[in-house]
Amino acid sequence: MLIQLFCFLMIFLFFFVQSIDISSPPGTPLGSIHQEWTTCTPLAGKFTVRNVSDDVVLRIEGPVCAISCGDDVVFKVLSEDSSVQVGTITKQWRGLCAEAFTDADNFGLSVPVDMDVRTKALLLGALFLIDFMYFEKANNN
Ligand SMILES: *[C@@H]1O[C@H](CO)[C@@H](O)[C@H](O)[C@H]1NC(C)=O
């Protein structure tokens, strides 16, 4: 029941949340996060991180289905041409029961220290988008 609800919510959000713009401070756009559609695996989490000129600066690739029990969910942060992995976004999954009753999600973002601060800010935005799309519950906005 709970898993079905999660899956439904995930699919719903995939159709309605396709990109977000990131500004910091408000009024100063840094760039945007876009969800990428692939025809054969529409549920694979694929995102591009774009700067203000709408150029792709990083790509994020998630697992095919983020609803897995017991494992950490790892999203790879890849370079713009997908050739190099530059970091990871990890969600520590503590089991569906714990998830249902607490909302203290553990997210980890690991990126090179010398990465541009604007790019880091964009990745933080991506982290929140991913959290919202995959893990937050409907009555929790
Ligand atoms: C956006 O990214 C592209 C490609 O990395 C770069 O050439 C361009 O200068 C960047 N634009 C800004 C405003 O940072």
Ligand as a Chemical Component Dictionary entry (heavy atoms), coordinates in Angstrom:
data_LIG
# 
_chem_comp.id                   LIG 
_chem_comp.type                 NON-POLYMER 
_chem_comp.pdbx_formal_charge   0 
_chem_comp.three_letter_code    LIG 
# 
loop_
_chem_comp_atom.comp_id 
_chem_comp_atom.atom_id 
_chem_comp_atom.alt_atom_id 
_chem_comp_atom.type_symbol 
_chem_comp_atom.charge 
_chem_comp_atom.model_Cartn_x 
_chem_comp_atom.model_Cartn_y 
_chem_comp_atom.model_Cartn_z 
_chem_comp_atom.pdbx_ordinal 
LIG C1 C1 C 0 28.131 28.369 -18.737 1  
LIG O1 O1 O 0 28.829 27.193 -19.058 2  
LIG C2 C2 C 0 29.498 27.245 -20.300 3  
LIG C3 C3 C 0 30.091 25.890 -20.546 4  
LIG O2 O2 O 0 30.847 25.434 -19.445 5  
LIG C4 C4 C 0 30.546 28.353 -20.273 6  
LIG O3 O3 O 0 31.201 28.422 -21.521 7  
LIG C5 C5 C 0 29.860 29.666 -19.975 8  
LIG O4 O4 O 0 30.837 30.677 -19.843 9  
LIG C6 C6 C 0 29.079 29.556 -18.682 10 
LIG N1 N1 N 0 28.354 30.791 -18.470 11 
LIG C7 C7 C 0 28.431 31.469 -17.314 12 
LIG C8 C8 C 0 27.667 32.738 -17.259 13 
LIG O5 O5 O 0 29.082 31.067 -16.350 14 
# 
loop_
_chem_comp_bond.comp_id 
_chem_comp_bond.atom_id_1 
_chem_comp_bond.atom_id_2 
_chem_comp_bond.value_order 
_chem_comp_bond.pdbx_ordinal 
LIG C1 O1 SING 1  
LIG C1 C6 SING 2  
LIG O1 C2 SING 3  
LIG C2 C3 SING 4  
LIG C2 C4 SING 5  
LIG C3 O2 SING 6  
LIG C4 O3 SING 7  
LIG C4 C5 SING 8  
LIG C5 O4 SING 9  
LIG C5 C6 SING 10 
LIG C6 N1 SING 11 
LIG N1 C7 SING 12 
LIG C7 C8 SING 13 
LIG C7 O5 DOUB 14 
# 
